[in-house]
Amino acid sequence: MAPSSDQLRELFRMQKALNERIGVVTDHMDEAEKTKWVLNYCRAMSQELAELTDSVPWKWWAKYQQFDAQNARVEVVDMLHFLISLAQVLGMDADDLFNAYLKKNEVNFKRQESGYSEKDHGDSKHI
């Protein structure tokens, strides 16, 4: 499948449809619901990250382990599902996420250019 500028928008559309099918409607959530779902999605992503970790032979004491690239790919996609859901709870759409990424990427490059020798707590406030 050739890349398309609308792929991220399509992922957001698909995730919204899936979430709504299981009863999670992010539009018009009150503060308590947002808090609940931010925590739910953070926990889910943490679990998926643990599952991704288990796809690589990280146990130096265990000889039976093998790298499971296929499972690692699946876990990355699982994390993306939850990341998009989290963005939607926070009121972000695909364009918001893309634009915030561009701004943060610029900040990260500036940090590297300057040697990132000191934390600037305000360098990401504009994002």
BELGI-V82571 format. One record per pair of residues at least 24 apart in sequence whose ideal C-beta (glycine too) atoms are under 7 Angstrom apart, sorted by the first residue. I is the first residue (numbers start at 0). J is the second residue. If there is no record, write none. Layout:
((I;J) (I;J))
//
This chain:
((7;93) (7;97) (8;93) (10;83) (11;83) (11;87) (11;92) (11;93) (14;80) (14;83) (14;84) (14;87) (15;87) (18;84) (25;87) (25;88) (28;88) (33;88) (36;88) (37;85) (37;88) (40;81) (40;84) (40;85) (40;88) (43;81) (44;78) (44;81) (44;82) (47;74) (47;77) (47;78) (47;81) (48;78) (50;74) (51;75) (99;126) (102;126))
//
